[in-house]
Amino acid sequence: TQARIGVTGLAVMGRNLARNLARHGYPVALHNRTHARTQRLVEEHGDEGTFVPSESMRDFVQSIERPRPIIIMVKAGEPTDAVIDELADLLDEGDIIIDCGNAHFADTRRREAALREKGLHFVGAGVSGGEEGALNGPSIMPGGSAESYATLGPMFEAIAAQVDGTPCCTHVGPDGAGHFVKMVHNGIEYADMQLIAEAYDLLRHGLGAEPAQIARIFADWNAGDLESYLIEITADVLAHTDADTGRAFVDVVLDEAEQKGTGRWTVQTALDLGVPVTGIAEATFARSVSGHAEQREPARAAYPDAHAESDWRPDDVDAFVEDVRRALYASKVVAYAQGFDEIQAGSKEYAWDVDPGAMATIWRGGCIIRARFLDRIREAYDADPDLPTLLVAPYFVEAVQAGLESWRRVVAIAARTGIPAPAFASSLAYFDALRADRLPAALIQGLRDDFGAHTYRRVDKEGTFHTLWGGDRTEEQQG
Ligand code: NDP
């Protein structure tokens, strides 16, 4: 049998993608550096479809119908380059190498350009949803040429998660577009999780509630606008009891959040593109703060009484819970608006022509940030593809307006009681800056002109100006 597609790299992700393809009727060629992994897959799951295993890369390549789509699912970084090099020598013009690993979009752009020179297609595809998604339906964000998508698209759309009959996969755009969008997806995931964590912390310390009680609050929220996978599993994790100690699971876990780097990439890229993704940045920094045990410990000792109002309790518990819910929703709108701004900025910078509404559509299933909310984002971009920010789409204006007073109360309570809520606070500050009549940026321009003659523009006439600060303070027009 000739395989329709190949997968090399059969650790948990590659193995599950291969099984998913086979279960959908595509004969799959299999290869892994260590052949035992290939053999194990065939032994354990050979009855799920047609697998064509090969020990050598050459036989693997020969076992696939041309143009050959070959998925690489190996460790990101150097291993990916090594496998690409090995494959490229064995392939024929028009064949398609697909990197489904978590590559940086700049690496994907570099690889795509190099392989294009050799007459090969290179597709950087973001795959979200972890192991479970890879097996049962991930959200897939493939970049690369339209021509490669013509071959690959039907297969990827078949194995992707389906929501209301629509696959969670679409052609994102050329070269690095897919990995870029996957990166921002992960950044939004960071922000979403941080906001959830802050909401939990506010409820925990504001109400003095136990994790199991808060689990019920989240379960309740999951029945409304906030309905999402992350809210659902928050209820699950908070309700869990540690078998060893009988304590709430969340109380026995070390409070130092780790990261693999996609949040950092999202923020670094946003800085380069000049997009203020404050929510994602706060989320990334909050993980970083949590990890600095060597500073947290002495700081705790130096400020033993900083929680002056730690026994603060709301007068009306239900009203406080509703305030936190609304603040969470409004902050989440900001985080997503900023993430979509970054996608739009990347798309413009690299001429990818990414359709933001389509990204919201393919995130509705299979991925970590899947949520009811994404339908609202898609509708906003459908109604106005040139939306300057999601925050001005009518639905979101209404949602933010409805939550605004709650949002302010919650941020004020966090500040008063000493509960750290950096993402709540900074998203509110971002919102207030965006909607302000005048910003103190005018003063900053004045300072820059004073110390560095950096010039400024005026509200009342065209041109750039400089004041002779060290002299008689006359104003000169510079351009
Ligand atoms: P790992 O990242 O653990 O990588 C292991 C695989 O890489 C094995 O098949 C291994 O082969 C192969 N490999 C490592 N180095 C080389 C090399 N130099 N040459 C050839 N093969 C090599 O596997 P995962 O399945 O966890 O992840 C694969 C990719 O998917 C990664 O890029 C990851 O970032 C990404 N990803 C992972 C997710 C997850 O939830 N795990 C979610 C989304 C994306 P061998 O068996 O011979 O050691």
Residues whose N, C-alpha, C, O or C-beta is under 5 A from the ligand:
A	BS01	NDP	G9 L10 A11 V12 M13 G14 R33 T34 R37 M73 V74 K75 A76 P79 A82 C100 G101 N102 V127 G130 E131
